[in-house]
Amino acid sequence: MDNARSRITAHLRGGEQLLWVGQPDPDVRFTPADAFLVPFSILWGGFAVVWETTVIVSGAPPLFVLWGIPFVLMGLYLIAGRFIVKKRWKLATVYGLTPSRAIVCTGERSFSDSPVRGVPTKVDRSKDGRHVTVVFGHQGAMGLFGFYQNTGLDFFARGLSPSVGFFDVHDPDGLLRALDHANVV
C-alpha cells in the first residue's frame, strides 16, 4: 500500500490532504453490464467462428476468409480477452480521495481526476457488501459510453465519458468514511 500511497501523493496539489488510498479488487470479474455482454459475446464469437469455418471448408475466395478474421478476433476478445485486460488494468490502478478530488492512477504515467464537490456521485455496494463502486460525475446512466466502464471494453469510452470511478473497491467502509469526511455523500 506504500507504493499506492506514493503514486497518489505524486499527483497532490500544494496543501491537498489525502483522505483515502485504495485499489480495485482484481478478483471481481463481472459487472451488471455483463448480463448483456456475456450472451452478446457468445453469440458474436459463435457466429464469427461458424462463418469462418464455413468459408474455409467451402473453399470460398481468400477475401471471404480474410473478412472473417477480425470478427473472430473480436469475438475472442469479447469472450475472454477483456477479462484478462480488465484484471491487468486493476492490478496497475490506484485510487486516491482528497477533500476536493478523486484521483485515479493507472500504470506509471496514466492519471485522471475529477472534482468531488458539486458533481453527481453514484455509490453502489455489492450485494454481499464486500465491495463498493463510486462514480464521480455520474450522469444518469452515463450515456452509452459509461456502459463500458469497468468491463474490459473501456477503450470504447476513452476520453468520451465525463466520469471518473473507483471500481470494485475492497475497502467499502474506509472509502465511504472518506467520502463522508469530504462531504460528498
LONULO-971647 format. One record per residue: residue number from 1; x, y, z of N, C-alpha, C in turn. Coordinates in steps of 0.001 Angstrom, whole numbers, plus 500000, padded with zeros to 6 digits. Layout:
NUM, X, Y, Z, X, Y, Z, X, Y, Z
...
***
This chain:
1, 500826, 498797, 500000, 500000, 500000, 500000, 500866, 501261, 500000
2, 502132, 501138, 500468, 503021, 502301, 500464, 503288, 502773, 499047
3, 503460, 501830, 498100, 503664, 502180, 496704, 502422, 502894, 496164
4, 501241, 502420, 496536, 499986, 503046, 496101, 499913, 504479, 496621
5, 500220, 504640, 497898, 500174, 505979, 498505, 501170, 506916, 497824
6, 502367, 506430, 497534, 503370, 507307, 496899, 502961, 507662, 495474
7, 502310, 506732, 494768, 501853, 507051, 493408, 500795, 508153, 493426
8, 499890, 508115, 494400, 498850, 509146, 494503, 499457, 510458, 494995
9, 500324, 510374, 495992, 500942, 511572, 496570, 501646, 512404, 495503
10, 502195, 511758, 494504, 502886, 512473, 493427, 501945, 513399, 492654
11, 500632, 513162, 492744, 499666, 513979, 491998, 498906, 514979, 492874
12, 499267, 515064, 494146, 498592, 516012, 495030, 499047, 517435, 494745
13, 498129, 518352, 494900, 498446, 519775, 494746, 498945, 520303, 496083
14, 499561, 521450, 496057, 500088, 522048, 497291, 499009, 522179, 498356
15, 499266, 521630, 499535, 498336, 521725, 500650, 497167, 520745, 500597
16, 497092, 519944, 499556, 495986, 518993, 499417, 496204, 517805, 500357
17, 495163, 517433, 501088, 495242, 516361, 502071, 494660, 515071, 501488
18, 495354, 513988, 501647, 494901, 512683, 501177, 494036, 512041, 502252
19, 492755, 511773, 501910, 491827, 511171, 502864, 491806, 509647, 502801
20, 492036, 509108, 501617, 491910, 507655, 501430, 492707, 507233, 500205
21, 493316, 506058, 500272, 494021, 505448, 499146, 493575, 503992, 499075
22, 493321, 503519, 497868, 492914, 502125, 497702, 493116, 501649, 496286
23, 492734, 500393, 496065, 492871, 499791, 494745, 491634, 498957, 494444
24, 491369, 498716, 493155, 490267, 497821, 492813, 490654, 496375, 493109
25, 489668, 495557, 493401, 489908, 494140, 493652, 490010, 493429, 492303
26, 491190, 492902, 491942, 491349, 492269, 490624, 490575, 490959, 490475
27, 490087, 490409, 491585, 489347, 489149, 491510, 487866, 489337, 491189
28, 487382, 490576, 491206, 485994, 490839, 490810, 485971, 490942, 489293
29, 485286, 490009, 488653, 485328, 489930, 487191, 484097, 490514, 486516
30, 482937, 490335, 487104, 481700, 490686, 486419, 481097, 491979, 486958
31, 480397, 492680, 486060, 479661, 493892, 486405, 478219, 493690, 485947
32, 477320, 494566, 486326, 475942, 494440, 485822, 475864, 494464, 484292
33, 476790, 495147, 483640, 476793, 495201, 482169, 477014, 493828, 481552
34, 477637, 492916, 482304, 477902, 491582, 481780, 476630, 490754, 481585
35, 475533, 491164, 482197, 474265, 490474, 481939, 473903, 490579, 480455
36, 474338, 491652, 479813, 474164, 491812, 478365, 475407, 491353, 477597
37, 476582, 491728, 478096, 477814, 491490, 477341, 478189, 490012, 477202
38, 477954, 489203, 478222, 478326, 487783, 478126, 477512, 487072, 477049
39, 476164, 487147, 477086, 475424, 486490, 475996, 475745, 487076, 474621
40, 475913, 488393, 474544, 476248, 489022, 473274, 477585, 488509, 472750
41, 478580, 488407, 473633, 479902, 487969, 473193, 479888, 486518, 472731
42, 479103, 485682, 473392, 478997, 484282, 472969, 478317, 484189, 471602
43, 477267, 484977, 471408, 476598, 484990, 470099, 477544, 485505, 469013
44, 478199, 486614, 469289, 479130, 487205, 468321, 480236, 486204, 467977
45, 480900, 485692, 469017, 482010, 484768, 468794, 481571, 483497, 468095
46, 480427, 482960, 468502, 479918, 481744, 467877, 479610, 481949, 466412
47, 478946, 483039, 466101, 478622, 483333, 464701, 479892, 483519, 463880
48, 480856, 484244, 464440, 482105, 484501, 463703, 482870, 483207, 463431
49, 482916, 482318, 464412, 483627, 481050, 464227, 482902, 480174, 463201
50, 481568, 480120, 463286, 480793, 479339, 462303, 481000, 479913, 460905
51, 480954, 481240, 460771, 481174, 481890, 459476, 482548, 481512, 458920
52, 483575, 481698, 459747, 484940, 481461, 459286, 485147, 479988, 458926
53, 484623, 479098, 459728, 484751, 477661, 459443, 484048, 477307, 458131
54, 482851, 477831, 457954, 482087, 477563, 456729, 482824, 478088, 455506
55, 483367, 479273, 455620, 484094, 479874, 454499, 485334, 479054, 454150
56, 486073, 478625, 455149, 487294, 477847, 454899, 486955, 476487, 454306
57, 485963, 475800, 454894, 485592, 474451, 454433, 485009, 474487, 453015
58, 484283, 475525, 452683, 483635, 475593, 451371, 484600, 476013, 450258
59, 485812, 476419, 450636, 486777, 476831, 449625, 486456, 478181, 449016
60, 485845, 479045, 449787, 485489, 480386, 449304, 486751, 481185, 448978
61, 486601, 482258, 448210, 487752, 483098, 447850, 488462, 483645, 449106
62, 489754, 483912, 448986, 490544, 484397, 450129, 489979, 485661, 450781
63, 489331, 486512, 450004, 488746, 487726, 450585, 487739, 487380, 451678
64, 486932, 486348, 451465, 485943, 485950, 452465, 486626, 485407, 453722
65, 487716, 484672, 453527, 488469, 484151, 454673, 489043, 485313, 455477
66, 489663, 486258, 454773, 490243, 487423, 455441, 489178, 488287, 456116
67, 488032, 488403, 455487, 486936, 489214, 456024, 486511, 488722, 457405
68, 486499, 487433, 457629, 486025, 486880, 458897, 487019, 486940, 460036
69, 488299, 487063, 459737, 489322, 487028, 460782, 489141, 488121, 461842
70, 488920, 489390, 461482, 488731, 490403, 462529, 487511, 490111, 463417
71, 486477, 489533, 462834, 485280, 489230, 463611, 485547, 488089, 464602
72, 486337, 487115, 464202, 486728, 486027, 465109, 487601, 486585, 466230
73, 488564, 487417, 465887, 489437, 488007, 466895, 488649, 488857, 467893
74, 487707, 489636, 467378, 486872, 490445, 468275, 486024, 489537, 469166
75, 485506, 488464, 468623, 484729, 487511, 469418, 485568, 486912, 470539
76, 486815, 486545, 470236, 487705, 486000, 471260, 487991, 487040, 472344
77, 488175, 488291, 471921, 488406, 489349, 472901, 487173, 489548, 473788
78, 485993, 489581, 473176, 484767, 489769, 473947, 484531, 488637, 474932
79, 484807, 487407, 474515, 484543, 486243, 475357, 485558, 486127, 476494
80, 486839, 486293, 476214, 487858, 486042, 477236, 488872, 487174, 477402
81, 489281, 487779, 476310, 490357, 488765, 476362, 490069, 489958, 477234
82, 488841, 490412, 477229, 488512, 491608, 478007, 488672, 491374, 479509
83, 488467, 490125, 479948, 488648, 489823, 481362, 490127, 489841, 481750
84, 490986, 489427, 480839, 492433, 489474, 481072, 492897, 490932, 481131
85, 492426, 491731, 480176, 492777, 493153, 480143, 492267, 493859, 481398
86, 491048, 493551, 481804, 490458, 494178, 482983, 491275, 493852, 484236
87, 491696, 492601, 484394, 492487, 492226, 485571, 493832, 492939, 485568
88, 494487, 493005, 484414, 495769, 493711, 484324, 495604, 495193, 484645
89, 494508, 495786, 484162, 494221, 497195, 484446, 494032, 497386, 485956
90, 493292, 496495, 486590, 493046, 496630, 488023, 494330, 496490, 488836
91, 495209, 495593, 488425, 496465, 495407, 489146, 497363, 496643, 489055
92, 497193, 497440, 488014, 498016, 498633, 487811, 497354, 499914, 488301
93, 496143, 499820, 488862, 495366, 501008, 489213, 495404, 501305, 490705
94, 495490, 502605, 491012, 495451, 503087, 492395, 494466, 504246, 492445
95, 493663, 504279, 493512, 492693, 505352, 493708, 493107, 506206, 494906
96, 492809, 507492, 494815, 493035, 508395, 495936, 491905, 509393, 496041
97, 491568, 509751, 497273, 490498, 510720, 497514, 491017, 511825, 498412
98, 490810, 513064, 497973, 491126, 514234, 498778, 489798, 514961, 499028
99, 489780, 515984, 499861, 488525, 516713, 500061, 487980, 517377, 498791
100, 488827, 517533, 497773, 488363, 518216, 496568, 488393, 517371, 495301
101, 489182, 516265, 495289, 489333, 515497, 494046, 489331, 513996, 494279
102, 488865, 513290, 493253, 489037, 511845, 493151, 490139, 511640, 492115
103, 491168, 510851, 492474, 492335, 510668, 491620, 492465, 509190, 491261
104, 492684, 508912, 489974, 492888, 507546, 489502, 494211, 507505, 488751
105, 495127, 506647, 489217, 496403, 506422, 488532, 496380, 505012, 487981
106, 496544, 504886, 486678, 496618, 503580, 486040, 497988, 503469, 485395
107, 498742, 502500, 485801, 500108, 502394, 485315, 500956, 503479, 485948
108, 502108, 503689, 485381, 503027, 504679, 485941, 502780, 506096, 485405
109, 502155, 506211, 484234, 502013, 507543, 483633, 500575, 507986, 483402
110, 499624, 507092, 483478, 498234, 507465, 483210, 497573, 507960, 484486
111, 496957, 509124, 484386, 496384, 509787, 485556, 495124, 510529, 485127
112, 494064, 510417, 485921, 492865, 511219, 485689, 492303, 511617, 487045
113, 491549, 512685, 487039, 490929, 513122, 488279, 489591, 513777, 487993
114, 488835, 513971, 489054, 487517, 514587, 488948, 487260, 515362, 490227
115, 486613, 516506, 490113, 486205, 517165, 491357, 485201, 516271, 492086
116, 485165, 516371, 493403, 484211, 515559, 494158, 483064, 516391, 494717
117, 483238, 517679, 494730, 482162, 518554, 495223, 481432, 519172, 494043
118, 480126, 519191, 494156, 479320, 519826, 493122, 479106, 518975, 491885
119, 479504, 517712, 491932, 479252, 516811, 490803, 478390, 515653, 491300
120, 477526, 515134, 490440, 476738, 513972, 490857, 477666, 512799, 491179
121, 477361, 512087, 492249, 478166, 510941, 492675, 477250, 509752, 492875
122, 477646, 508622, 492307, 476852, 507398, 492428, 477652, 506381, 493215
123, 477037, 505824, 494257, 477678, 504832, 495112, 476885, 503532, 495011
124, 477563, 502448, 494646, 476928, 501127, 494558, 477715, 500139, 495394
125, 477048, 499557, 496380, 477659, 498475, 497158, 477288, 497150, 496512
126, 478212, 496195, 496560, 477908, 494867, 496040, 476863, 494211, 496948
127, 476188, 493201, 496429, 475138, 492526, 497202, 475664, 491963, 498514
128, 476901, 491448, 498508, 477467, 490881, 499733, 478086, 491953, 500637
129, 478119, 493211, 500174, 478627, 494313, 500977, 480146, 494382, 501065
130, 480858, 493520, 500352, 482322, 493463, 500460, 483033, 494421, 499512
131, 482320, 494975, 498532, 482926, 495882, 497554, 482008, 497079, 497340
132, 482620, 498161, 496915, 481846, 499351, 496574, 482432, 499959, 495306
133, 481546, 500532, 494500, 481941, 501283, 493312, 481399, 502692, 493471
134, 482245, 503678, 493243, 481840, 505080, 493341, 482209, 505752, 492028
135, 481226, 506390, 491394, 481466, 507096, 490135, 481180, 508575, 490362
136, 482174, 509402, 490082, 482065, 510847, 490228, 481748, 511436, 488859
137, 480803, 512368, 488817, 480394, 512936, 487537, 479343, 512070, 486874
138, 478706, 511204, 487657, 477679, 510279, 487153, 476518, 511080, 486562
139, 476150, 510770, 485342, 475056, 511454, 484653, 473979, 510427, 484296
140, 473052, 510170, 485171, 472019, 509173, 484899, 472649, 507831, 484629
141, 472432, 507285, 483442, 473048, 506005, 483070, 474427, 506226, 482463
142, 474944, 507464, 482529, 476248, 507862, 481987, 476284, 507733, 480477
143, 475144, 507656, 479872, 475098, 507564, 478425, 475662, 506249, 477928
144, 475769, 506134, 476651, 476266, 504912, 476027, 477694, 504604, 476441
145, 478530, 505615, 476572, 479936, 505378, 476841, 480180, 504928, 478280
146, 479400, 505389, 479230, 479550, 504962, 480613, 479254, 503492, 480807
147, 478481, 502914, 479912, 478131, 501493, 479975, 479377, 500620, 479920
148, 480402, 501062, 479226, 481608, 500266, 479015, 482606, 500340, 480167
149, 482410, 501273, 481100, 483363, 501403, 482193, 483432, 500124, 483008
150, 484636, 499705, 483329, 484906, 498539, 484168, 484447, 497226, 483541
151, 484465, 497120, 482225, 484046, 495887, 481550, 485175, 495238, 480754
152, 486305, 495909, 480641, 487360, 495431, 479745, 487167, 495984, 478344
153, 486103, 496728, 478153, 485832, 497389, 476870, 485923, 498908, 477029
154, 486649, 499337, 478029, 486749, 500754, 478367, 487282, 501610, 477229
155, 488034, 500996, 476312, 488610, 501764, 475204, 487521, 502396, 474343
156, 486292, 501850, 474371, 485197, 502475, 473623, 484830, 503836, 474203
157, 485063, 504017, 475504, 484667, 505256, 476174, 485853, 506164, 476467
158, 487065, 505752, 476115, 488253, 506523, 476462, 488122, 507962, 475983
159, 488156, 508874, 476940, 488082, 510291, 476623, 486683, 510799, 476338
160, 485693, 509918, 476329, 484336, 510344, 475995, 483404, 510355, 477195
161, 483695, 509555, 478201, 482851, 509501, 479384, 483268, 510608, 480336
162, 482324, 511394, 480825, 482675, 512522, 481680, 482967, 512120, 483117
163, 482951, 510837, 483438, 483059, 510435, 484824, 484371, 509719, 485128
164, 484744, 509785, 486393, 485885, 509058, 486940, 485309, 508135, 487992
165, 485797, 506902, 488049, 485223, 505963, 489003, 486254, 505187, 489781
166, 485858, 504818, 490996, 486588, 503868, 491824, 485779, 502581, 491745
167, 486287, 501570, 491058, 485521, 500359, 490792, 485967, 499194, 491673
168, 484994, 498453, 492189, 485229, 497199, 492911, 486234, 497363, 494043
169, 486070, 498406, 494841, 486969, 498677, 495957, 486670, 497698, 497088
170, 487722, 497041, 497585, 487572, 496018, 498621, 487518, 496621, 500027
171, 487620, 497924, 500142, 487568, 498623, 501437, 486373, 499576, 501430
172, 485142, 499025, 501387, 483995, 499924, 501262, 483831, 500863, 502447
173, 484045, 500374, 503656, 483834, 501224, 504827, 484833, 502369, 504875
174, 486105, 502078, 504571, 487118, 503130, 504567, 486833, 504190, 503517
175, 486448, 503760, 502320, 486142, 504713, 501254, 484905, 505529, 501595
176, 483865, 504892, 502108, 482635, 505626, 502426, 482862, 506610, 503572
177, 483695, 506252, 504566, 484038, 507205, 505633, 484770, 508413, 505051
178, 485692, 508165, 504129, 486442, 509257, 503497, 485494, 510146, 502680
179, 484544, 509525, 501987, 483555, 510307, 501219, 482730, 511181, 502165
180, 482328, 510625, 503298, 481579, 511407, 504285, 482434, 512576, 504797
181, 483704, 512300, 505041, 484627, 513336, 505519, 484784, 514449, 504474
182, 484752, 514068, 503213, 484853, 515052, 502137, 483499, 515702, 501865
183, 482467, 515279, 502595, 481086, 515788, 502447, 480554, 515591, 501040
184, 480861, 514441, 500435, 480413, 514145, 499073, 479081, 513432, 499099
185, 478956, 512445, 499980, 477744, 511618, 500009, 476706, 512237, 500890
***
